[in-house]
Amino acid sequence: MPTFKVQRTSIDRPELLFQIGIIPEKTRKKYSALRFLFDGELPSDDTTKVDPRQIPKTIVFFDSKREAHEACDILRDYLQKHDKHEYSAIKSREVIQVFTRDTHDEDRQYIISELQKEGTLSLIRVVFATEALGLGIDITDIRRGV
């Protein structure tokens, strides 16, 4: 008969940061509350643009595919128009990806392999996902989960 050992440790996790924000219901503006994902540490001078690699790798979970895609569209548009970002349409698509159960297999593999790259080597910085991403995928250096 196998033996088991129970090990209890503290649940204190000083490396985790919890932020709380209000997201307005029933309006497309609710996704604007997610701008903090990209603006956390904007350069203080007026000329420096934010390098996408400065954005911590983040996964934002949504209850529906529709919400994930809506948020993605709004925030890609934001990155293209914001003075400190001004990303091209292509660059904003690289930085933000959507991962749902309907994501094409080739796209799934690309997203997972990019996220598994060390730190700043990954082009993808933020993934808007449903529970489909959380099943059995090992991504060691995700800095934020929302």
C-alpha positions as CSV (number, residue, x, y, z in Angstrom):
1,M,0.0,0.0,0.0
2,P,1.4,3.4,-1.0
3,T,2.2,5.9,1.8
4,F,1.4,9.6,1.6
5,K,3.0,12.5,3.2
6,V,1.0,15.7,3.9
7,Q,3.1,18.9,3.9
8,R,1.5,22.1,5.0
9,T,3.0,25.5,4.1
10,S,2.0,29.1,4.5
11,I,-0.4,30.5,2.0
12,D,1.3,33.9,2.2
13,R,2.4,34.8,-1.3
14,P,4.4,38.1,-1.2
15,E,5.1,37.9,-4.9
16,L,1.4,38.3,-5.8
17,L,-0.1,41.8,-6.2
18,F,-3.9,42.2,-6.1
19,Q,-5.4,45.2,-7.8
20,I,-9.1,46.0,-7.7
21,G,-10.8,48.3,-10.2
22,I,-14.4,49.1,-11.2
23,I,-15.5,47.8,-14.6
24,P,-18.8,49.3,-15.7
25,E,-21.4,46.8,-16.7
26,K,-23.3,46.8,-20.1
27,T,-21.1,49.2,-21.9
28,R,-18.1,48.8,-24.3
29,K,-16.3,51.2,-22.0
30,K,-15.9,48.4,-19.5
31,Y,-12.9,47.1,-21.3
32,S,-11.2,50.5,-21.0
33,A,-10.6,49.6,-17.4
34,L,-8.1,47.1,-18.6
35,R,-5.8,49.8,-20.0
36,F,-3.7,49.5,-16.8
37,L,-2.3,46.3,-18.4
38,F,-0.4,48.5,-20.8
39,D,0.1,51.7,-18.9
40,G,1.5,50.4,-15.6
41,E,4.9,52.0,-15.9
42,L,4.7,54.6,-18.7
43,P,7.9,56.6,-19.3
44,S,7.6,60.0,-17.6
45,D,9.1,62.0,-20.5
46,D,7.0,62.9,-23.5
47,T,9.2,61.4,-26.2
48,T,9.8,57.8,-25.0
49,K,7.5,55.2,-26.4
50,V,6.6,52.0,-24.5
51,D,8.5,49.0,-25.7
52,P,6.1,46.1,-25.8
53,R,8.6,44.0,-24.0
54,Q,8.1,46.2,-21.0
55,I,4.5,44.9,-20.7
56,P,4.5,42.0,-18.2
57,K,3.2,38.7,-19.6
58,T,-0.5,38.6,-18.6
59,I,-3.5,36.3,-19.1
60,V,-6.9,37.9,-18.7
61,F,-9.7,35.3,-18.3
62,F,-13.2,36.0,-19.6
63,D,-16.4,34.1,-19.2
64,S,-17.2,34.2,-23.0
65,K,-15.5,34.2,-26.3
66,R,-17.5,37.3,-27.3
67,E,-16.1,39.3,-24.3
68,A,-12.5,38.2,-25.0
69,H,-12.8,39.3,-28.6
70,E,-14.5,42.6,-27.8
71,A,-11.8,43.5,-25.2
72,C,-9.1,42.5,-27.6
73,D,-10.5,44.8,-30.4
74,I,-10.9,47.8,-28.0
75,L,-7.5,47.5,-26.5
76,R,-5.7,46.9,-29.8
77,D,-7.3,50.1,-31.0
78,Y,-6.2,51.8,-27.8
79,L,-2.5,50.7,-28.4
80,Q,-2.7,52.1,-31.9
81,K,-3.9,55.5,-30.8
82,H,-2.2,56.1,-27.5
83,D,0.7,58.6,-27.6
84,K,3.0,56.4,-25.6
85,H,2.3,53.3,-27.6
86,E,1.3,54.2,-31.2
87,Y,1.7,50.6,-32.3
88,S,0.9,49.6,-35.9
89,A,-2.1,47.3,-36.4
90,I,0.4,44.5,-36.9
91,K,2.3,45.2,-33.7
92,S,-0.9,45.5,-31.7
93,R,-2.0,42.1,-33.0
94,E,1.4,40.6,-32.0
95,V,1.1,42.0,-28.5
96,I,-2.5,41.0,-27.7
97,Q,-3.9,37.6,-28.7
98,V,-7.2,35.8,-28.0
99,F,-7.2,32.1,-27.0
100,T,-10.6,30.2,-26.8
101,R,-11.8,26.8,-27.6
102,D,-12.4,27.9,-31.2
103,T,-8.9,29.2,-31.7
104,H,-7.4,27.4,-34.7
105,D,-4.9,24.6,-33.9
106,E,-2.0,26.4,-35.6
107,D,-2.8,29.6,-33.7
108,R,-3.1,27.7,-30.5
109,Q,0.4,26.3,-31.0
110,Y,1.8,29.7,-31.9
111,I,0.3,31.4,-28.8
112,I,1.5,28.6,-26.5
113,S,5.0,28.5,-27.9
114,E,5.4,32.3,-27.8
115,L,4.2,32.4,-24.2
116,Q,6.6,29.7,-23.2
117,K,9.6,31.8,-24.4
118,E,11.6,33.3,-21.6
119,G,10.6,36.8,-20.5
120,T,11.1,39.5,-23.2
121,L,11.7,37.0,-26.0
122,S,8.0,36.5,-26.3
123,L,6.2,38.8,-28.8
124,I,2.9,38.1,-27.1
125,R,2.5,40.1,-23.9
126,V,-1.3,39.8,-23.1
127,V,-3.7,37.0,-23.9
128,F,-7.4,37.4,-23.5
129,A,-8.6,33.9,-22.9
130,T,-11.4,31.6,-21.8
131,E,-10.9,28.6,-19.6
132,A,-9.5,26.8,-22.7
133,L,-6.0,28.2,-22.0
134,G,-5.9,27.1,-18.4
135,L,-6.0,23.4,-19.1
136,G,-2.6,21.7,-18.8
137,I,-0.4,24.4,-20.2
138,D,2.9,25.2,-18.4
139,I,3.8,28.8,-18.7
140,T,6.4,29.6,-16.1
141,D,6.9,33.3,-16.2
142,I,3.3,34.8,-16.4
143,R,3.5,37.9,-14.2
144,R,-0.2,38.7,-14.1
145,G,-3.5,36.8,-14.2
146,V,-6.7,38.9,-14.3
